[in-house]
Amino acid sequence: MPLKGLTAPRVDDLAGKKIGVFANYKRAAMPTAESVEKHLKSRFPTSQFSFYHSTDWNVNVIETNDKEKFAAWVKEQDAIVATIGD
């Protein structure tokens, strides 16, 4: 399958937005995600944050049993930051 770039439009400003922070299954992913949240909160204090922590080894969450839960979470966000625990 050919590579495809990002198709979602970029958010102009994160102030007041719902920001989802995705953390993959690796050990350092949640501490990294929490650090990202802390940094972004200091810059955008009116933003709201939520986490999606994937416990599945498959990086492509959309192909797992959690795909409906993940898709519902994504729809609730204005922007998403992904962290990987490597």
Secondary structure, DSSP 8 states (H G I E B T S, - for coil): -------S---S--TT-EEEEEE-SSTTHHHHHHHHHHHHHHH-TT-EEEEEE--SS-S-GGGSTTHHHHHHHHHT-SEEEEE---
